[in-house]
């Protein structure tokens, strides 16, 4: 068997692996050099880190979005940016949520294909019905198809290890659930929600009395324009800011 020597990946090699990992391999053609013969397996921590961008990117975005939601940030009456363009901003946020969904699905697919490659190199092998599971796991119909169940039943036949086979089946099921939930979950944590802001010190009975008569304002001094507009005890207070 022929053996090829390969030098350590330089500055050009790392960006190429990064771009391929995030699905932008077409841009590697801009810095393409004559390729040496391919190696079946190689060890490089830097290349492994560059290929891990397909996992790091969606995980980082999810962590940031979860932190923003848990911290309870108040945006205001409109989203940041040009005024009166909230419909366009919400549409862009929906597109961003879809991109996050694709990143999550791509990350899970990369993990599945990594497990499949490991089984192909080992004595366990992989059933043909599961060979394309890295592409099909995001489709609900795949999990009740004949190919999937025939592959699952074949996994537990000798000489396959039962524990590793069970781990692969659980990984596929978990990946399918995450693929179905990634889109709605990304939209929920990314698109702002309209909520009531708890302000003021009045009670509900003060604001909406069951009986409205002269005694309602008996203890209030709303005789001057300043108090009428700026005293929270007066019914017309904060009219100008609200207007």
N, C-alpha and C positions, 0 to 999 in steps of 0.2 A: 504494500500500500504506500503510495507516495505521501511524503510529508513536506509541508511547506513552512518556511520560517516567516514570521510576520513581525515587523517592528512595532513598537508601542504606538498607540494612536496619538497623533499630534494635534495641533490646534484645529486643523481642518476636519479631522475625524470626529471629534467630539460634537461640534455643531451638527454634523450630518446625522449622527445617531440621535441627537436631541430632536431634530426636525422629523426624522422618520418615526420616532416614538409618539409624537403628537399629531401624526397624520399629515405632515407638510413635507413629505419626501420629495415632492416635485422641485422644491427650491434647492435641493442638494445638487441638482444638475448644474447650477450656476458655478459651483466650485468642484465639479466632477473631474477626477483625475483617472488615468488608466488603472483599472482595478487588477490587483494580483489574484492568483487562484484562491478560491474560497476555502476557508477552514470550516470544519464541521463544528468544532467546539473551541472556544478560546476563553481565557480568563483575563479580565481587566476590570478593576474596581471603577475606574473612571467611565468606561463604556457602560457598565451596569448602572452607574448613577445617572448617566445621560439617558439611558433607556427607561429609567424609573420616572422620568418626567410625565409619562402618561398616567402615573398614579399620584405623583406629588401635586400636579396642577389641580385636578378636581378636588383632592383632599384639602388643599390650602384654601380654595374658594369656599368649600363647604364650611370649614372651620371659621373663616371670616364672617360668613353670612350668619352662622349660628351665634357667634359672639355679638354681632350687631343686634340680632333679635332678642337675645337674653339680656343685653344691657338696656333695652327699652328706650331707644333713641326716638325723639319726636322730631319729625321733619318740618311740619307746619301745614299751612292750608294748601300749598302746592309743592311739587317736587322741585329739586334744585335745577337751575337752568332757566331758559327763556320762559317768561310768564305766559299763561294761557295755552300751553302746549302739553298738558298732562296726558291727553289721549295718545299723542305720539310717543311720549316718554314711557307710558305703560306698555305700548306695543313693542318698544325696544327692550323693555325689561322681560317681556314674554319671549322675545328672541334670545335674550341672554340666558333665560331659564332653559330653553331648548338646547342651547349650546352646552350648558352645564350637564344636562341629561346625556348628551352625546359623549361628553368627556367621561362621565361615570360608567356608561355602557362600554366605552372603549377600554377603560381601566379593567373592568371585570373580564372582558373578552381576552385581553392580554394575559391575565392570570390563568384563564382556562386553557389557552393555547400553550402556555408554559408547562402546565401539568400534562397536557397531551404529548408534548415533545419529550418530557421526561419518561412517560410510559412507553413511547416508541423506542427510546434508547435502552429501556430495561427489558427484562424477560416478560413483564406483564402484558405489554402490547395494549392496543385500544380497539374496541369493536368499531366496525365501519359506521354503524349508526350514530356513534358519538364523535366521529372524526371531525364533523363540521359543527359541533356544539358551540364552538367559540363564536360562530356567526349566528346560530339559530336560537341561542338561549334567550335572546330578547323578545322572541315571538312566543306568545302563549300557546299557540297551536302546536309548537314543537314538543311540548311536554305531554301531550296526549296523542302523539303520533306513533306509528308502529316502529319507526326507526329508533326513536328514543327508548322505548320499552324493550325492544329486542336488544339494543346495546346495553341497557341496564342489566337485563337477565344474563347476557353474555359476560358481563364484568365479573360475576361471582362464580364463573366456571374456573376450574384449575387450569393453569398454575397461578392465576391472579390472586393477589393478597386481598383477603376480605376486608381488612381494615382500610387499606388504601382505596379499594373500590368504593366502600361506603363513604369515605371522605370525598371522593370525586362526585358521587351522586348528590351528596349534601351541598357541595360547592355549586353544582349546576342549578339545584333548586333555589339556593340562596341568591345566586346571581340573577335567576329569572325574576324572583320577587323584587330585588333591588332595581332591575331594569324597568319593571312595571311602575314602581313607586318613585323612581328618580325624577321623572318629569313633573308630576304633581307636587312632590316635596320641594323641588327647586323653585317652582312657581310660588309656593306658599311662603317660603322664607326669603324670597327675593323681591316679591311685589308688596309694597307697603299696604297696610290695612287702615281703614278709617276707624278711629276710636274716639271715645269721649275723653276729654282732658279734664281731670278733677281739679277745679279751681273754685275759689270763693268760699265763704264761710257760712252761707245761709242754709237752712234746712229745707227739706221738701215742703213742709207745712207752711214755711214763711213764703216760699215762692208760689205755691199753689194752695191757698187757704180754702177750706171747705165753705166758709161764709165770708164774703167780701163786703165790708161795710166801713163806716168811718173809723171804727176802732182799729182797723188794720194799720192805719198810719198815725195812730194816736201818739205814739212815742217817737215818731220820726220828725226831723226838722228838714223839710224840703222846700223851704220858703225862698231860698236864693238860687239863682241859675247855676252857680258853681256846685252847690250841693245836689241840685236836681240832676246834673250831668255826671258828677264824679263821686258822689257818696253812694257806696254799695247798698245802703239801706233804702235808697229811693228807687222807685220802679223804673225811672228813666235813666238811671246811672249807666255809664259806658255806652250811651246811645251813639255818640260821635265816633268812638273807635270802632264800634260794630258797623256803623254806616260806612 
